[in-house]
Amino acid sequence: MSSSRHFDVLIRGAQVLDGTGAPARRVDVAISGERIAALGDLNDARADAVIEAHGRYLAPGFIDVHTHDDTNVIRTPEMLPKLTQGVTTVVVGNCGISASPVRLRGSDVPDPMNLLGRREDFVYSSFADYAEAVDAAGPAVNVAALVGHTALRANLMDDFDRPATSDEIELMRLELEKALNDGAIGMSSGLAYKNARHAPLEEMHALVDEVGRHGALYTTHLRDEFEGLPEAMEEAFETARHGGAELVISHLKCAGVGNWGNAPLALERLEHAAGEQTCHCDCYPYTAGSSTLDLGQVTDEIDIFITWSEPHPDMARQTLDEIARHWGVSLMDAAKRLQPAGAVYHNMSEEDMRQVLAHPLAMVGSDGLPNDPHPHPRLWGTFPRVIAHYCRDEQLFELPEAVRKMTGLSARNFGLTDRGEIREGAFADLTLFDLTVLEDVATFSEPIAAARGIELVMVNGRIAYQDGVLTARTGRLLRRGASTVSR
C-alpha cells in the first residue's frame, strides 16, 4: 500500500485500542468513505481532514447493548445522552418492550411499555414501518432493534394475567417471523413484568424457536432477579437451548438485600451454561436500578427514589419513605397512590456489581430511560464511568478489556458485522478520548450532564461529535444480516 494515498480523514498518532482486547498501539488511522482504509505509519499520506490525536486513545465507537431509546432515535435524533459518551450504536427493544410491531388496543400504554413514550409515539404497526422511520429521522447513532415479547402480547391480548392461547402464540410467532425477515436482530422478553410473567415455557419456546430458526438473538430480563435468580437463569438457558438461539441475560444482578453476595454463584451458572451454549450477559456500572414503580419491589430495606408520578407529579424527586411519612400512610399505600410512576431502586451491592461487570462474559449496557424527567445517571454516564472509574481509578480490569466489553464483544454477540473493531474494512465508528480527564459527570441528584473527556466521535466515517458539539447525524438502522451494506 502506498503511503502517498489520499484519504477522506486521517487520525494521526492515536493510541489505538482495537476492540479485541489487544494492547493499545500507536498508529495512524485512515478513513475513506464509511470505512477504515488503512492503519499504520501513514506519515506521507494526505487527507481532506487531518486529526492530531497526540497520543490520546482511539477506540471503536461504544455499543450500548441495552437501551430503551426506541422512540427517541426518531423523536430526538441528536441522541446527545449517548453520543456524548462515545456511543455510536444503540440496541433498542429490550426487556420485552419495543416500539414495533405495536398496535395498541386501548387508550393507555401498558406498563412497562410506557417507558418508551406516550400513546402517540406508538405508530409503527410493523417492524418495516419502524425501520423506515428510523432511517428517515437520520439519528446521530446507529440503531439495532429487538422485537419485544410484551409488545407482541399487547397486540393480541386484552388480559395479560394468563398464558397466551395456541392461536395467539401462532399469531405472535408469525409477526415475529415477519419482523426478523425485515431486519430485527432478535427478540427480547421481560418476564419479571406483570404483562409477561404469566407466559409459560410453551409460549416462550414457540417464539424463541423462531428466533433460533433465523439465527437471531434472544435477550431476557429474567423472570426473577431476587431470591429466585438461580431458577430464572436456568429457565433462560433452557429456553434458548431449546430454540438453538444465542442468549444474553439483561442487566444480570443480585437484587434485594437478601440476595446480596450471590454474584459468584450466578456467574458460576453463567460460565457452566456457556460451556454448552452461547450465552452472555450485560451489566451497568451502578448499584441502583430504575424502572416503573413496581409494588412487588416496595420494601423498607432499600431507598426507593420516585422520579415521576402521573397522578402526583409534585411528589417526584423524593424517596418513597419521605412521601409515605408526608401522607401519613404505609410505603405500600403511598406506592399505590403514586402509580403509574417511575422509581430508582438502590437494591444491589457494590461487590456483586463489580464481579458481574468484570466477568469476561459481561458486556456493558446503560439501560437508561431517556423519557424519565429525572433519569438514572446511567443514561448519560455509563460508558465513561466504566473506563474512568472502574478501569482507571479502581483498576477493576485493564483498559483493553474495558473497551472489548463495550465494542468487539458486543458487536459479535449482537451480529453487528464489521463493527466494534478498528481494522481495515471495518466501519469507521470511532471514539477518541483523553483518559486523563475522562469522567462521568451525571449523578443521582443531577443526572443530566455530559461526560468530560470524549473529544471526537465518528459514525459511519463522518465526524458526528467534536469538542462538545454535534456536527453530523449519519447513523442508520442496522438490519440483521445486512449491516455490512454501505451507502
Sequence and secondary structure as in RCSB ss.txt:
>XXXX:A:sequence
MSSSRHFDVLIRGAQVLDGTGAPARRVDVAISGERIAALGDLNDARADAVIEAHGRYLAPGFIDVHTHDDTNVIR
TPEMLPKLTQGVTTVVVGNCGISASPVRLRGSDVPDPMNLLGRREDFVYSSFADYAEAVDAAGPAVNVAALVGHT
ALRANLMDDFDRPATSDEIELMRLELEKALNDGAIGMSSGLAYKNARHAPLEEMHALVDEVGRHGALYTTHLRDE
FEGLPEAMEEAFETARHGGAELVISHLKCAGVGNWGNAPLALERLEHAAGEQTCHCDCYPYTAGSSTLDLGQVTD
EIDIFITWSEPHPDMARQTLDEIARHWGVSLMDAAKRLQPAGAVYHNMSEEDMRQVLAHPLAMVGSDGLPNDPHP
HPRLWGTFPRVIAHYCRDEQLFELPEAVRKMTGLSARNFGLTDRGEIREGAFADLTLFDLTVLEDVATFSEPIAA
ARGIELVMVNGRIAYQDGVLTARTGRLLRRGASTVSR
>XXXX:A:secstr
  TT EEEEEEEEEEE  SSS   EEEEEEEETTEEEEEE  TT EEEEEEE TT EEEE EEE S   TTHHHH
STT HHHHTTTEEEEEES TT  SSS    SSS  TTGGGG  GGG   SSHHHHHHHHHHH  SSEEEEEEEHH
HHHHHH S  SS   HHHHHHHHHHHHHHHHTT  EEEEETTSTTTTT  HHHHHHHHHHHHHTT EEEEE S S
STTHHHHHHHHHHHHHHHT EEEETT    SGGGTT HHHHHHHHHHHHTTS EEEEE SSS EEEE  GGG  S
SS EEEEEESS GGG SEEHHHHHHHHTS HHHHHHHH SEEEEE    HHHHHHHHHSTTEEE     TT SS 
 THHHHHHHHIIIIIIIIT SS HHHHHHHHTHHHHHHTT TT SS STTSB  EEEE TTT B    SSS    
 BSEEEEEETTEEEEETTEE      B  TT TT   
